[in-house]
Amino acid sequence: MRTPHSPTPPDRKTPPRHCLLRTRRFGSQAGTTTAEYAIGTLAACAFAAVLYKIITSGSVSGMLSGIIHKALGSAG
């Protein structure tokens, strides 16, 4: 039973001072990092799709095959 002058229970401690300062400074930007990662991931996927289309195109595919055949021919 708690009395009016009993100490705060251990599970209801106040957060450390550095947490309070960070909350005051960045409080309105909560979740910003997650959004930045999501945008970065989408940009990376779009870039990968463009590279895939370029590499699988006929002219680039033929050029890469030529390079591979030339490298294998000089290795043997």
mmCIF file of the N, C-alpha and C atoms, coordinates in Angstrom:
data_MODEL
# 
_entry.id   MODEL 
# 
loop_
_atom_site.group_PDB 
_atom_site.id 
_atom_site.type_symbol 
_atom_site.label_atom_id 
_atom_site.label_alt_id 
_atom_site.label_comp_id 
_atom_site.label_asym_id 
_atom_site.label_entity_id 
_atom_site.label_seq_id 
_atom_site.pdbx_PDB_ins_code 
_atom_site.Cartn_x 
_atom_site.Cartn_y 
_atom_site.Cartn_z 
_atom_site.occupancy 
_atom_site.B_iso_or_equiv 
_atom_site.pdbx_formal_charge 
_atom_site.auth_seq_id 
_atom_site.auth_comp_id 
_atom_site.auth_asym_id 
_atom_site.auth_atom_id 
_atom_site.pdbx_PDB_model_num 
ATOM 1   N N  . MET A 1 1  ? 0.842  -1.184  0.000   1.00 0.00 ? 1  MET A N  1 
ATOM 2   C CA . MET A 1 1  ? 0.000  0.000   0.000   1.00 0.00 ? 1  MET A CA 1 
ATOM 3   C C  . MET A 1 1  ? 0.884  1.242   0.000   1.00 0.00 ? 1  MET A C  1 
ATOM 4   N N  . ARG A 1 2  ? 0.540  2.165   -0.846  1.00 0.00 ? 2  ARG A N  1 
ATOM 5   C CA . ARG A 1 2  ? 1.330  3.396   -0.946  1.00 0.00 ? 2  ARG A CA 1 
ATOM 6   C C  . ARG A 1 2  ? 0.793  4.459   -0.012  1.00 0.00 ? 2  ARG A C  1 
ATOM 7   N N  . THR A 1 3  ? 1.719  5.176   0.540   1.00 0.00 ? 3  THR A N  1 
ATOM 8   C CA . THR A 1 3  ? 1.335  6.336   1.344   1.00 0.00 ? 3  THR A CA 1 
ATOM 9   C C  . THR A 1 3  ? 1.661  7.573   0.526   1.00 0.00 ? 3  THR A C  1 
ATOM 10  N N  . PRO A 1 4  ? 1.140  8.703   0.894   1.00 0.00 ? 4  PRO A N  1 
ATOM 11  C CA . PRO A 1 4  ? 1.411  9.902   0.099   1.00 0.00 ? 4  PRO A CA 1 
ATOM 12  C C  . PRO A 1 4  ? 2.900  10.245  -0.010  1.00 0.00 ? 4  PRO A C  1 
ATOM 13  N N  . HIS A 1 5  ? 3.712  9.797   0.956   1.00 0.00 ? 5  HIS A N  1 
ATOM 14  C CA . HIS A 1 5  ? 5.127  10.152  0.941   1.00 0.00 ? 5  HIS A CA 1 
ATOM 15  C C  . HIS A 1 5  ? 6.015  8.985   0.537   1.00 0.00 ? 5  HIS A C  1 
ATOM 16  N N  . SER A 1 6  ? 5.448  7.922   0.018   1.00 0.00 ? 6  SER A N  1 
ATOM 17  C CA . SER A 1 6  ? 6.285  6.791   -0.375  1.00 0.00 ? 6  SER A CA 1 
ATOM 18  C C  . SER A 1 6  ? 6.999  7.114   -1.697  1.00 0.00 ? 6  SER A C  1 
ATOM 19  N N  . PRO A 1 7  ? 8.201  6.550   -1.889  1.00 0.00 ? 7  PRO A N  1 
ATOM 20  C CA . PRO A 1 7  ? 8.959  6.856   -3.118  1.00 0.00 ? 7  PRO A CA 1 
ATOM 21  C C  . PRO A 1 7  ? 8.270  6.288   -4.360  1.00 0.00 ? 7  PRO A C  1 
ATOM 22  N N  . THR A 1 8  ? 8.663  6.790   -5.489  1.00 0.00 ? 8  THR A N  1 
ATOM 23  C CA . THR A 1 8  ? 8.121  6.318   -6.762  1.00 0.00 ? 8  THR A CA 1 
ATOM 24  C C  . THR A 1 8  ? 8.523  4.861   -6.955  1.00 0.00 ? 8  THR A C  1 
ATOM 25  N N  . PRO A 1 9  ? 7.603  4.007   -7.385  1.00 0.00 ? 9  PRO A N  1 
ATOM 26  C CA . PRO A 1 9  ? 7.965  2.609   -7.602  1.00 0.00 ? 9  PRO A CA 1 
ATOM 27  C C  . PRO A 1 9  ? 9.049  2.494   -8.678  1.00 0.00 ? 9  PRO A C  1 
ATOM 28  N N  . PRO A 1 10 ? 9.878  1.451   -8.617  1.00 0.00 ? 10 PRO A N  1 
ATOM 29  C CA . PRO A 1 10 ? 10.996 1.336   -9.552  1.00 0.00 ? 10 PRO A CA 1 
ATOM 30  C C  . PRO A 1 10 ? 10.578 1.239   -11.017 1.00 0.00 ? 10 PRO A C  1 
ATOM 31  N N  . ASP A 1 11 ? 9.396  0.734   -11.316 1.00 0.00 ? 11 ASP A N  1 
ATOM 32  C CA . ASP A 1 11 ? 8.982  0.614   -12.709 1.00 0.00 ? 11 ASP A CA 1 
ATOM 33  C C  . ASP A 1 11 ? 8.505  1.941   -13.294 1.00 0.00 ? 11 ASP A C  1 
ATOM 34  N N  . ARG A 1 12 ? 8.430  2.968   -12.488 1.00 0.00 ? 12 ARG A N  1 
ATOM 35  C CA . ARG A 1 12 ? 7.967  4.267   -12.979 1.00 0.00 ? 12 ARG A CA 1 
ATOM 36  C C  . ARG A 1 12 ? 9.040  5.330   -12.823 1.00 0.00 ? 12 ARG A C  1 
ATOM 37  N N  . LYS A 1 13 ? 10.285 4.942   -13.065 1.00 0.00 ? 13 LYS A N  1 
ATOM 38  C CA . LYS A 1 13 ? 11.382 5.898   -12.963 1.00 0.00 ? 13 LYS A CA 1 
ATOM 39  C C  . LYS A 1 13 ? 11.281 6.930   -14.076 1.00 0.00 ? 13 LYS A C  1 
ATOM 40  N N  . THR A 1 14 ? 11.802 8.096   -13.808 1.00 0.00 ? 14 THR A N  1 
ATOM 41  C CA . THR A 1 14 ? 11.857 9.098   -14.864 1.00 0.00 ? 14 THR A CA 1 
ATOM 42  C C  . THR A 1 14 ? 12.990 8.733   -15.812 1.00 0.00 ? 14 THR A C  1 
ATOM 43  N N  . PRO A 1 15 ? 12.844 9.022   -17.085 1.00 0.00 ? 15 PRO A N  1 
ATOM 44  C CA . PRO A 1 15 ? 13.898 8.691   -18.049 1.00 0.00 ? 15 PRO A CA 1 
ATOM 45  C C  . PRO A 1 15 ? 15.154 9.510   -17.775 1.00 0.00 ? 15 PRO A C  1 
ATOM 46  N N  . PRO A 1 16 ? 16.304 9.018   -18.215 1.00 0.00 ? 16 PRO A N  1 
ATOM 47  C CA . PRO A 1 16 ? 17.540 9.789   -18.036 1.00 0.00 ? 16 PRO A CA 1 
ATOM 48  C C  . PRO A 1 16 ? 17.459 11.137  -18.735 1.00 0.00 ? 16 PRO A C  1 
ATOM 49  N N  . ARG A 1 17 ? 18.260 12.057  -18.255 1.00 0.00 ? 17 ARG A N  1 
ATOM 50  C CA . ARG A 1 17 ? 18.219 13.435  -18.759 1.00 0.00 ? 17 ARG A CA 1 
ATOM 51  C C  . ARG A 1 17 ? 18.482 13.492  -20.269 1.00 0.00 ? 17 ARG A C  1 
ATOM 52  N N  . HIS A 1 18 ? 19.443 12.695  -20.784 1.00 0.00 ? 18 HIS A N  1 
ATOM 53  C CA . HIS A 1 18 ? 19.755 12.756  -22.213 1.00 0.00 ? 18 HIS A CA 1 
ATOM 54  C C  . HIS A 1 18 ? 18.565 12.314  -23.069 1.00 0.00 ? 18 HIS A C  1 
ATOM 55  N N  . CYS A 1 19 ? 17.733 11.419  -22.542 1.00 0.00 ? 19 CYS A N  1 
ATOM 56  C CA . CYS A 1 19 ? 16.532 11.011  -23.281 1.00 0.00 ? 19 CYS A CA 1 
ATOM 57  C C  . CYS A 1 19 ? 15.519 12.143  -23.332 1.00 0.00 ? 19 CYS A C  1 
ATOM 58  N N  . LEU A 1 20 ? 15.399 12.861  -22.236 1.00 0.00 ? 20 LEU A N  1 
ATOM 59  C CA . LEU A 1 20 ? 14.459 13.978  -22.215 1.00 0.00 ? 20 LEU A CA 1 
ATOM 60  C C  . LEU A 1 20 ? 14.889 15.078  -23.168 1.00 0.00 ? 20 LEU A C  1 
ATOM 61  N N  . LEU A 1 21 ? 16.216 15.358  -23.209 1.00 0.00 ? 21 LEU A N  1 
ATOM 62  C CA . LEU A 1 21 ? 16.713 16.387  -24.123 1.00 0.00 ? 21 LEU A CA 1 
ATOM 63  C C  . LEU A 1 21 ? 16.496 15.974  -25.565 1.00 0.00 ? 21 LEU A C  1 
ATOM 64  N N  . ARG A 1 22 ? 16.745 14.691  -25.895 1.00 0.00 ? 22 ARG A N  1 
ATOM 65  C CA . ARG A 1 22 ? 16.563 14.208  -27.260 1.00 0.00 ? 22 ARG A CA 1 
ATOM 66  C C  . ARG A 1 22 ? 15.094 14.300  -27.656 1.00 0.00 ? 22 ARG A C  1 
ATOM 67  N N  . THR A 1 23 ? 14.205 13.995  -26.729 1.00 0.00 ? 23 THR A N  1 
ATOM 68  C CA . THR A 1 23 ? 12.774 14.058  -27.017 1.00 0.00 ? 23 THR A CA 1 
ATOM 69  C C  . THR A 1 23 ? 12.355 15.492  -27.290 1.00 0.00 ? 23 THR A C  1 
ATOM 70  N N  . ARG A 1 24 ? 12.885 16.426  -26.522 1.00 0.00 ? 24 ARG A N  1 
ATOM 71  C CA . ARG A 1 24 ? 12.540 17.824  -26.749 1.00 0.00 ? 24 ARG A CA 1 
ATOM 72  C C  . ARG A 1 24 ? 13.064 18.316  -28.095 1.00 0.00 ? 24 ARG A C  1 
ATOM 73  N N  . ARG A 1 25 ? 14.279 17.879  -28.443 1.00 0.00 ? 25 ARG A N  1 
ATOM 74  C CA . ARG A 1 25 ? 14.917 18.377  -29.659 1.00 0.00 ? 25 ARG A CA 1 
ATOM 75  C C  . ARG A 1 25 ? 14.338 17.733  -30.912 1.00 0.00 ? 25 ARG A C  1 
ATOM 76  N N  . PHE A 1 26 ? 14.038 16.426  -30.883 1.00 0.00 ? 26 PHE A N  1 
ATOM 77  C CA . PHE A 1 26 ? 13.606 15.699  -32.070 1.00 0.00 ? 26 PHE A CA 1 
ATOM 78  C C  . PHE A 1 26 ? 12.193 15.152  -31.941 1.00 0.00 ? 26 PHE A C  1 
ATOM 79  N N  . GLY A 1 27 ? 11.401 15.658  -31.042 1.00 0.00 ? 27 GLY A N  1 
ATOM 80  C CA . GLY A 1 27 ? 10.085 15.097  -30.784 1.00 0.00 ? 27 GLY A CA 1 
ATOM 81  C C  . GLY A 1 27 ? 9.174  15.064  -31.998 1.00 0.00 ? 27 GLY A C  1 
ATOM 82  N N  . SER A 1 28 ? 9.192  16.098  -32.806 1.00 0.00 ? 28 SER A N  1 
ATOM 83  C CA . SER A 1 28 ? 8.289  16.139  -33.953 1.00 0.00 ? 28 SER A CA 1 
ATOM 84  C C  . SER A 1 28 ? 8.799  15.325  -35.129 1.00 0.00 ? 28 SER A C  1 
ATOM 85  N N  . GLN A 1 29 ? 10.029 14.804  -35.045 1.00 0.00 ? 29 GLN A N  1 
ATOM 86  C CA . GLN A 1 29 ? 10.611 14.054  -36.146 1.00 0.00 ? 29 GLN A CA 1 
ATOM 87  C C  . GLN A 1 29 ? 10.646 12.553  -35.870 1.00 0.00 ? 29 GLN A C  1 
ATOM 88  N N  . ALA A 1 30 ? 9.823  12.092  -34.976 1.00 0.00 ? 30 ALA A N  1 
ATOM 89  C CA . ALA A 1 30 ? 9.795  10.665  -34.670 1.00 0.00 ? 30 ALA A CA 1 
ATOM 90  C C  . ALA A 1 30 ? 9.401  9.879   -35.911 1.00 0.00 ? 30 ALA A C  1 
ATOM 91  N N  . GLY A 1 31 ? 10.182 8.856   -36.257 1.00 0.00 ? 31 GLY A N  1 
ATOM 92  C CA . GLY A 1 31 ? 9.897  8.039   -37.418 1.00 0.00 ? 31 GLY A CA 1 
ATOM 93  C C  . GLY A 1 31 ? 10.540 8.543   -38.700 1.00 0.00 ? 31 GLY A C  1 
ATOM 94  N N  . THR A 1 32 ? 11.278 9.642   -38.624 1.00 0.00 ? 32 THR A N  1 
ATOM 95  C CA . THR A 1 32 ? 11.903 10.195  -39.823 1.00 0.00 ? 32 THR A CA 1 
ATOM 96  C C  . THR A 1 32 ? 12.914 9.225   -40.406 1.00 0.00 ? 32 THR A C  1 
ATOM 97  N N  . THR A 1 33 ? 13.703 8.595   -39.554 1.00 0.00 ? 33 THR A N  1 
ATOM 98  C CA . THR A 1 33 ? 14.724 7.673   -40.040 1.00 0.00 ? 33 THR A CA 1 
ATOM 99  C C  . THR A 1 33 ? 14.088 6.505   -40.779 1.00 0.00 ? 33 THR A C  1 
ATOM 100 N N  . THR A 1 34 ? 12.994 5.993   -40.279 1.00 0.00 ? 34 THR A N  1 
ATOM 101 C CA . THR A 1 34 ? 12.308 4.893   -40.934 1.00 0.00 ? 34 THR A CA 1 
ATOM 102 C C  . THR A 1 34 ? 11.825 5.307   -42.318 1.00 0.00 ? 34 THR A C  1 
ATOM 103 N N  . ALA A 1 35 ? 11.297 6.494   -42.436 1.00 0.00 ? 35 ALA A N  1 
ATOM 104 C CA . ALA A 1 35 ? 10.838 6.985   -43.740 1.00 0.00 ? 35 ALA A CA 1 
ATOM 105 C C  . ALA A 1 35 ? 12.009 7.161   -44.699 1.00 0.00 ? 35 ALA A C  1 
ATOM 106 N N  . GLU A 1 36 ? 13.144 7.630   -44.180 1.00 0.00 ? 36 GLU A N  1 
ATOM 107 C CA . GLU A 1 36 ? 14.320 7.794   -45.034 1.00 0.00 ? 36 GLU A CA 1 
ATOM 108 C C  . GLU A 1 36 ? 14.816 6.440   -45.540 1.00 0.00 ? 36 GLU A C  1 
ATOM 109 N N  . TYR A 1 37 ? 14.823 5.438   -44.680 1.00 0.00 ? 37 TYR A N  1 
ATOM 110 C CA . TYR A 1 37 ? 15.226 4.099   -45.111 1.00 0.00 ? 37 TYR A CA 1 
ATOM 111 C C  . TYR A 1 37 ? 14.259 3.553   -46.161 1.00 0.00 ? 37 TYR A C  1 
ATOM 112 N N  . ALA A 1 38 ? 12.981 3.804   -45.991 1.00 0.00 ? 38 ALA A N  1 
ATOM 113 C CA . ALA A 1 38 ? 11.994 3.311   -46.956 1.00 0.00 ? 38 ALA A CA 1 
ATOM 114 C C  . ALA A 1 38 ? 12.201 3.967   -48.320 1.00 0.00 ? 38 ALA A C  1 
ATOM 115 N N  . ILE A 1 39 ? 12.445 5.265   -48.340 1.00 0.00 ? 39 ILE A N  1 
ATOM 116 C CA . ILE A 1 39 ? 12.679 5.967   -49.601 1.00 0.00 ? 39 ILE A CA 1 
ATOM 117 C C  . ILE A 1 39 ? 13.973 5.483   -50.238 1.00 0.00 ? 39 ILE A C  1 
ATOM 118 N N  . GLY A 1 40 ? 15.015 5.287   -49.427 1.00 0.00 ? 40 GLY A N  1 
ATOM 119 C CA . GLY A 1 40 ? 16.278 4.774   -49.947 1.00 0.00 ? 40 GLY A CA 1 
ATOM 120 C C  . GLY A 1 40 ? 16.138 3.385   -50.532 1.00 0.00 ? 40 GLY A C  1 
ATOM 121 N N  . THR A 1 41 ? 15.355 2.541   -49.878 1.00 0.00 ? 41 THR A N  1 
ATOM 122 C CA . THR A 1 41 ? 15.128 1.182   -50.383 1.00 0.00 ? 41 THR A CA 1 
ATOM 123 C C  . THR A 1 41 ? 14.375 1.211   -51.709 1.00 0.00 ? 41 THR A C  1 
ATOM 124 N N  . LEU A 1 42 ? 13.365 2.052   -51.801 1.00 0.00 ? 42 LEU A N  1 
ATOM 125 C CA . LEU A 1 42 ? 12.618 2.173   -53.063 1.00 0.00 ? 42 LEU A CA 1 
ATOM 126 C C  . LEU A 1 42 ? 13.514 2.685   -54.195 1.00 0.00 ? 42 LEU A C  1 
ATOM 127 N N  . ALA A 1 43 ? 14.370 3.646   -53.883 1.00 0.00 ? 43 ALA A N  1 
ATOM 128 C CA . ALA A 1 43 ? 15.279 4.171   -54.905 1.00 0.00 ? 43 ALA A CA 1 
ATOM 129 C C  . ALA A 1 43 ? 16.263 3.096   -55.354 1.00 0.00 ? 43 ALA A C  1 
ATOM 130 N N  . ALA A 1 44 ? 16.773 2.303   -54.408 1.00 0.00 ? 44 ALA A N  1 
ATOM 131 C CA . ALA A 1 44 ? 17.703 1.221   -54.762 1.00 0.00 ? 44 ALA A CA 1 
ATOM 132 C C  . ALA A 1 44 ? 17.021 0.171   -55.628 1.00 0.00 ? 44 ALA A C  1 
ATOM 133 N N  . CYS A 1 45 ? 15.778 -0.154  -55.324 1.00 0.00 ? 45 CYS A N  1 
ATOM 134 C CA . CYS A 1 45 ? 15.034 -1.135  -56.131 1.00 0.00 ? 45 CYS A CA 1 
ATOM 135 C C  . CYS A 1 45 ? 14.782 -0.601  -57.541 1.00 0.00 ? 45 CYS A C  1 
ATOM 136 N N  . ALA A 1 46 ? 14.447 0.668   -57.651 1.00 0.00 ? 46 ALA A N  1 
ATOM 137 C CA . ALA A 1 46 ? 14.225 1.264   -58.972 1.00 0.00 ? 46 ALA A CA 1 
ATOM 138 C C  . ALA A 1 46 ? 15.516 1.272   -59.783 1.00 0.00 ? 46 ALA A C  1 
ATOM 139 N N  . PHE A 1 47 ? 16.628 1.594   -59.142 1.00 0.00 ? 47 PHE A N  1 
ATOM 140 C CA . PHE A 1 47 ? 17.925 1.596   -59.815 1.00 0.00 ? 47 PHE A CA 1 
ATOM 141 C C  . PHE A 1 47 ? 18.296 0.183   -60.269 1.00 0.00 ? 47 PHE A C  1 
ATOM 142 N N  . ALA A 1 48 ? 18.031 -0.811  -59.427 1.00 0.00 ? 48 ALA A N  1 
ATOM 143 C CA . ALA A 1 48 ? 18.315 -2.212  -59.788 1.00 0.00 ? 48 ALA A CA 1 
ATOM 144 C C  . ALA A 1 48 ? 17.466 -2.636  -60.982 1.00 0.00 ? 48 ALA A C  1 
ATOM 145 N N  . ALA A 1 49 ? 16.210 -2.210  -61.023 1.00 0.00 ? 49 ALA A N  1 
ATOM 146 C CA . ALA A 1 49 ? 15.339 -2.566  -62.146 1.00 0.00 ? 49 ALA A CA 1 
ATOM 147 C C  . ALA A 1 49 ? 15.849 -1.953  -63.451 1.00 0.00 ? 49 ALA A C  1 
ATOM 148 N N  . VAL A 1 50 ? 16.315 -0.710  -63.380 1.00 0.00 ? 50 VAL A N  1 
ATOM 149 C CA . VAL A 1 50 ? 16.860 -0.054  -64.578 1.00 0.00 ? 50 VAL A CA 1 
ATOM 150 C C  . VAL A 1 50 ? 18.125 -0.769  -65.042 1.00 0.00 ? 50 VAL A C  1 
ATOM 151 N N  . LEU A 1 51 ? 19.013 -1.096  -64.106 1.00 0.00 ? 51 LEU A N  1 
ATOM 152 C CA . LEU A 1 51 ? 20.230 -1.826  -64.469 1.00 0.00 ? 51 LEU A CA 1 
ATOM 153 C C  . LEU A 1 51 ? 19.912 -3.186  -65.073 1.00 0.00 ? 51 LEU A C  1 
ATOM 154 N N  . TYR A 1 52 ? 18.927 -3.869  -64.524 1.00 0.00 ? 52 TYR A N  1 
ATOM 155 C CA . TYR A 1 52 ? 18.533 -5.181  -65.052 1.00 0.00 ? 52 TYR A CA 1 
ATOM 156 C C  . TYR A 1 52 ? 18.056 -5.047  -66.504 1.00 0.00 ? 52 TYR A C  1 
ATOM 157 N N  . LYS A 1 53 ? 17.246 -4.019  -66.766 1.00 0.00 ? 53 LYS A N  1 
ATOM 158 C CA . LYS A 1 53 ? 16.746 -3.808  -68.132 1.00 0.00 ? 53 LYS A CA 1 
ATOM 159 C C  . LYS A 1 53 ? 17.894 -3.499  -69.094 1.00 0.00 ? 53 LYS A C  1 
ATOM 160 N N  . ILE A 1 54 ? 18.849 -2.719  -68.636 1.00 0.00 ? 54 ILE A N  1 
ATOM 161 C CA . ILE A 1 54 ? 19.990 -2.363  -69.496 1.00 0.00 ? 54 ILE A CA 1 
ATOM 162 C C  . ILE A 1 54 ? 20.839 -3.593  -69.787 1.00 0.00 ? 54 ILE A C  1 
ATOM 163 N N  . ILE A 1 55 ? 21.137 -4.372  -68.753 1.00 0.00 ? 55 ILE A N  1 
ATOM 164 C CA . ILE A 1 55 ? 22.027 -5.530  -68.927 1.00 0.00 ? 55 ILE A CA 1 
ATOM 165 C C  . ILE A 1 55 ? 21.366 -6.627  -69.750 1.00 0.00 ? 55 ILE A C  1 
ATOM 166 N N  . THR A 1 56 ? 20.056 -6.787  -69.628 1.00 0.00 ? 56 THR A N  1 
ATOM 167 C CA . THR A 1 56 ? 19.381 -7.843  -70.389 1.00 0.00 ? 56 THR A CA 1 
ATOM 168 C C  . THR A 1 56 ? 18.983 -7.396  -71.792 1.00 0.00 ? 56 THR A C  1 
ATOM 169 N N  . SER A 1 57 ? 19.295 -6.156  -72.151 1.00 0.00 ? 57 SER A N  1 
ATOM 170 C CA . SER A 1 57 ? 18.993 -5.724  -73.519 1.00 0.00 ? 57 SER A CA 1 
ATOM 171 C C  . SER A 1 57 ? 19.927 -6.450  -74.488 1.00 0.00 ? 57 SER A C  1 
ATOM 172 N N  . GLY A 1 58 ? 19.537 -6.528  -75.736 1.00 0.00 ? 58 GLY A N  1 
ATOM 173 C CA . GLY A 1 58 ? 20.271 -7.302  -76.739 1.00 0.00 ? 58 GLY A CA 1 
ATOM 174 C C  . GLY A 1 58 ? 21.709 -6.871  -76.945 1.00 0.00 ? 58 GLY A C  1 
ATOM 175 N N  . SER A 1 59 ? 21.936 -5.582  -77.099 1.00 0.00 ? 59 SER A N  1 
ATOM 176 C CA . SER A 1 59 ? 23.287 -5.110  -77.408 1.00 0.00 ? 59 SER A CA 1 
ATOM 177 C C  . SER A 1 59 ? 24.243 -5.305  -76.231 1.00 0.00 ? 59 SER A C  1 
ATOM 178 N N  . VAL A 1 60 ? 23.804 -5.007  -75.044 1.00 0.00 ? 60 VAL A N  1 
ATOM 179 C CA . VAL A 1 60 ? 24.669 -5.171  -73.868 1.00 0.00 ? 60 VAL A CA 1 
ATOM 180 C C  . VAL A 1 60 ? 24.909 -6.647  -73.595 1.00 0.00 ? 60 VAL A C  1 
ATOM 181 N N  . SER A 1 61 ? 23.887 -7.459  -73.766 1.00 0.00 ? 61 SER A N  1 
ATOM 182 C CA . SER A 1 61 ? 24.033 -8.898  -73.556 1.00 0.00 ? 61 SER A CA 1 
ATOM 183 C C  . SER A 1 61 ? 25.056 -9.493  -74.527 1.00 0.00 ? 61 SER A C  1 
ATOM 184 N N  . GLY A 1 62 ? 24.994 -9.082  -75.792 1.00 0.00 ? 62 GLY A N  1 
ATOM 185 C CA . GLY A 1 62 ? 25.960 -9.550  -76.777 1.00 0.00 ? 62 GLY A CA 1 
ATOM 186 C C  . GLY A 1 62 ? 27.370 -9.096  -76.453 1.00 0.00 ? 62 GLY A C  1 
ATOM 187 N N  . MET A 1 63 ? 27.506 -7.856  -75.995 1.00 0.00 ? 63 MET A N  1 
ATOM 188 C CA . MET A 1 63 ? 28.811 -7.328  -75.639 1.00 0.00 ? 63 MET A CA 1 
ATOM 189 C C  . MET A 1 63 ? 29.392 -8.092  -74.436 1.00 0.00 ? 63 MET A C  1 
ATOM 190 N N  . LEU A 1 64 ? 28.568 -8.349  -73.428 1.00 0.00 ? 64 LEU A N  1 
ATOM 191 C CA . LEU A 1 64 ? 29.036 -9.108  -72.264 1.00 0.00 ? 64 LEU A CA 1 
ATOM 192 C C  . LEU A 1 64 ? 29.421 -10.536 -72.649 1.00 0.00 ? 64 LEU A C  1 
ATOM 193 N N  . SER A 1 65 ? 28.653 -11.151 -73.530 1.00 0.00 ? 65 SER A N  1 
ATOM 194 C CA . SER A 1 65 ? 28.994 -12.502 -73.991 1.00 0.00 ? 65 SER A CA 1 
ATOM 195 C C  . SER A 1 65 ? 30.333 -12.497 -74.713 1.00 0.00 ? 65 SER A C  1 
ATOM 196 N N  . GLY A 1 66 ? 30.564 -11.475 -75.542 1.00 0.00 ? 66 GLY A N  1 
ATOM 197 C CA . GLY A 1 66 ? 31.839 -11.359 -76.237 1.00 0.00 ? 66 GLY A CA 1 
ATOM 198 C C  . GLY A 1 66 ? 33.004 -11.217 -75.281 1.00 0.00 ? 66 GLY A C  1 
ATOM 199 N N  . ILE A 1 67 ? 32.831 -10.420 -74.250 1.00 0.00 ? 67 ILE A N  1 
ATOM 200 C CA . ILE A 1 67 ? 33.880 -10.226 -73.250 1.00 0.00 ? 67 ILE A CA 1 
ATOM 201 C C  . ILE A 1 67 ? 34.172 -11.537 -72.527 1.00 0.00 ? 67 ILE A C  1 
ATOM 202 N N  . ILE A 1 68 ? 33.115 -12.273 -72.165 1.00 0.00 ? 68 ILE A N  1 
ATOM 203 C CA . ILE A 1 68 ? 33.290 -13.538 -71.449 1.00 0.00 ? 68 ILE A CA 1 
ATOM 204 C C  . ILE A 1 68 ? 33.991 -14.554 -72.345 1.00 0.00 ? 68 ILE A C  1 
ATOM 205 N N  . HIS A 1 69 ? 33.566 -14.672 -73.590 1.00 0.00 ? 69 HIS A N  1 
ATOM 206 C CA . HIS A 1 69 ? 34.214 -15.623 -74.526 1.00 0.00 ? 69 HIS A CA 1 
ATOM 207 C C  . HIS A 1 69 ? 35.678 -15.254 -74.753 1.00 0.00 ? 69 HIS A C  1 
ATOM 208 N N  . LYS A 1 70 ? 35.972 -13.977 -74.872 1.00 0.00 ? 70 LYS A N  1 
ATOM 209 C CA . LYS A 1 70 ? 37.342 -13.537 -75.069 1.00 0.00 ? 70 LYS A CA 1 
ATOM 210 C C  . LYS A 1 70 ? 38.203 -13.857 -73.855 1.00 0.00 ? 70 LYS A C  1 
ATOM 211 N N  . ALA A 1 71 ? 37.635 -13.639 -72.646 1.00 0.00 ? 71 ALA A N  1 
ATOM 212 C CA . ALA A 1 71 ? 38.383 -13.912 -71.416 1.00 0.00 ? 71 ALA A CA 1 
ATOM 213 C C  . ALA A 1 71 ? 38.611 -15.410 -71.248 1.00 0.00 ? 71 ALA A C  1 
ATOM 214 N N  . LEU A 1 72 ? 37.604 -16.216 -71.568 1.00 0.00 ? 72 LEU A N  1 
ATOM 215 C CA . LEU A 1 72 ? 37.771 -17.670 -71.456 1.00 0.00 ? 72 LEU A CA 1 
ATOM 216 C C  . LEU A 1 72 ? 38.721 -18.202 -72.518 1.00 0.00 ? 72 LEU A C  1 
ATOM 217 N N  . GLY A 1 73 ? 38.705 -17.600 -73.695 1.00 0.00 ? 73 GLY A N  1 
ATOM 218 C CA . GLY A 1 73 ? 39.610 -18.025 -74.767 1.00 0.00 ? 73 GLY A CA 1 
ATOM 219 C C  . GLY A 1 73 ? 41.056 -17.724 -74.447 1.00 0.00 ? 73 GLY A C  1 
ATOM 220 N N  . SER A 1 74 ? 41.322 -16.597 -73.802 1.00 0.00 ? 74 SER A N  1 
ATOM 221 C CA . SER A 1 74 ? 42.709 -16.260 -73.478 1.00 0.00 ? 74 SER A CA 1 
ATOM 222 C C  . SER A 1 74 ? 43.179 -17.004 -72.238 1.00 0.00 ? 74 SER A C  1 
ATOM 223 N N  . ALA A 1 75 ? 42.257 -17.494 -71.419 1.00 0.00 ? 75 ALA A N  1 
ATOM 224 C CA . ALA A 1 75 ? 42.642 -18.238 -70.218 1.00 0.00 ? 75 ALA A CA 1 
ATOM 225 C C  . ALA A 1 75 ? 43.087 -19.657 -70.585 1.00 0.00 ? 75 ALA A C  1 
ATOM 226 N N  . GLY A 1 76 ? 42.586 -20.222 -71.676 1.00 0.00 ? 76 GLY A N  1 
ATOM 227 C CA . GLY A 1 76 ? 42.855 -21.608 -72.020 1.00 0.00 ? 76 GLY A CA 1 
ATOM 228 C C  . GLY A 1 76 ? 44.001 -21.722 -72.924 1.00 0.00 ? 76 GLY A C  1 
# 
